[in-house]
């Protein structure tokens, strides 16, 4: 049988407050997962480990927001958790997926010809209870649950992290013309 949440509650979000995700594998609360203000795009990105610009749909997937509270079986891995999200999308939202190839314009973040000017900070403490490297995720995709904090207010974005790969920073970058940014630094 495919992995499934022990229980899951989905309600339509009644406010437009910031999206908040807590719990799940790789966090301090492994068995209680909550996602406040999730869109279907957010859930597809989580369940299928894809970035938003790789999703195409005939219906708008960002129109509605949902509050999700799910009980994760003890000992579930991140891969099993993603399968649980996919099953939830299929069972509750009747989402069906398939893969296609499309040409997409992107920006690439690369190291300058003059070389790297960033310096690794080996003295910064690791976030409490978090792994130091992403587990079972493709290199191009964002690490999750590893201490990246992103706050948006009045059009300003503040990003704070410790012991993160550059790919975690790239996830927060949005080009002025809304084209995706890909990490090609190799850092």
N, C-alpha and C positions, 0 to 999 in steps of 0.2 A: 504494500500500500504506500502511496506517496506520503511524504511528511505533511502533517497538518497541525495547525494550532489546536491546543486543547479546547479553547473557546475563543471566539472573536466577536466583538461588538463594533458595528459600524453605524455612525449617525452622521447626518448632514451637519457640517460646521455652521453655527449660527452667527459667528463673528469673523472678522477679517484680521484677527490678531496674528502675529508672526507664527510661522510654522515651527513646531517644537517636536523633537523626536527624543524619546527616552527609552532606555532598556533594550533588551535583546542580546544575542550572543556578542561577546567582545566588550560588554559594558559591565558595570558593577551590579546591575539588576538583570541577570540573564533570562529570567523567566517571565518578566512583565514588559511587554512592548506597547508603547503608546506613541501615536503620531497625531498631533493636533494640526488641523488645517491641510491635510494631504490632498493633492489633486491626483487624478488617475495617472498623469504623467509621472509624478513623484513615485507612485507605487510601481509603475512599469520600470522606471529607472532602477529602483531598488531590487525588484524581483528578477529582472533580466540582466542586471549589471551593465546597462547601457547608458550613454549620456543623452540628454534631452533632445539634442539636434538629430539624433539617429532615429527618432520616433516620428512616424507619419500616420495619420488617421483620417478617416472620412468624417468622423464626428469630433467636436471639440473636447479634448481631454482635460483642459484646464478650467473649464467653466464652473464646475462645482468643487467644493472642498469638503473633506470628510474628517471626522475624528474617529480614530481607530484605537481600540484597546484589545490586546490579544494576550492570551496566556501561552507562552512558549514552553514546550516540553523540556524538562531538565536535561542538560547535556547536549542540546541541539547545537550543531555546528553552524557557521555562517552560510555554508552552502545549503544545508537543510532549511535554514531560515528563509533564504531566497526562494527555495522551492515552495515553502509555506505561503509566501507572498504571492507567488505565481498561481498557486491553487486557489487562494482567496480571490484573486482577480477573475479567475475563470468561473468559480462557483457563485460568487456574490454579484459580480458586475458583468458576467457573461463576456469577458474579454477574450478574444481569439487573436492569436498572433501568427505571423509568418515573416520570413526574412526575404528581403529584396536587396539588390545592389543599385545604388544611386551615386552619382557624382555630387559631392558637397564641397563648397569652398570653405576653407578654414584658414586661420592664422596659425603659424607654428612658432612656439617659443624655443629659441636656440641659444647656445652660448655664443657670445660675440667673437669675432675674429681675433680681437685683442686678448681674449681669454676670460676666465671666470674671476669675478671680483668678490663673490660671496665666500665667507669663511665659515666652516662648520663650528658650532659651539658645542664642544664635547662636555662642558661643565654644566650645561642647563639640566635641571632635574627632569626625569621622565614623569609624565602625568601619572598620578596614582591609579593603580589597577588597570593600566592600559598596556597593550603590547607595544614593543618598540618598532615593529615592522608589520606591514599588512599581511594578512593571512589569506591564502587561497584566492587572490584577486588578480585578474590580468593587469599587467604593468600599466596599460593605458588608462585604466579605470581608477576612480578615486578610492583611497583607503577610507574606511568608515570606522567610527568609534575610536579615534586615536588622538583626541585632544585639539582638533581644529575648531576654532571658535570664529564664527562670522556674524557680525552684527551690521544691520543696515538701518540707518536713520537719516532722514532729511536728504536723501540722495547720496550720502557718504557711506562708504563700506569700510569697516574696520576688521582686519583679519589678524588673528593671533594664533600662534602654534609653537610647539616645541617638538623636536625629534620627528619632523615630518619630511617626507620626500617632496621634491618640487612639484610632483603631480598633484599633491593636495592643494598647493597654492594655485596651480593652473585651474583647478575646478572653480575657484572663486573669480577668475578673470572673465570678463565679458567685453568683447570689442565694442567700439562705439557704434558699429553697424550691426551688432548682434550676431556676428559670425562666431562660431566656436573657436576656442584656442586649444591647440594640442601641444603636449609636452614632448619636445624632441631634444631636450638638453642631455638626456642620459644621466642626470644627477639623481 
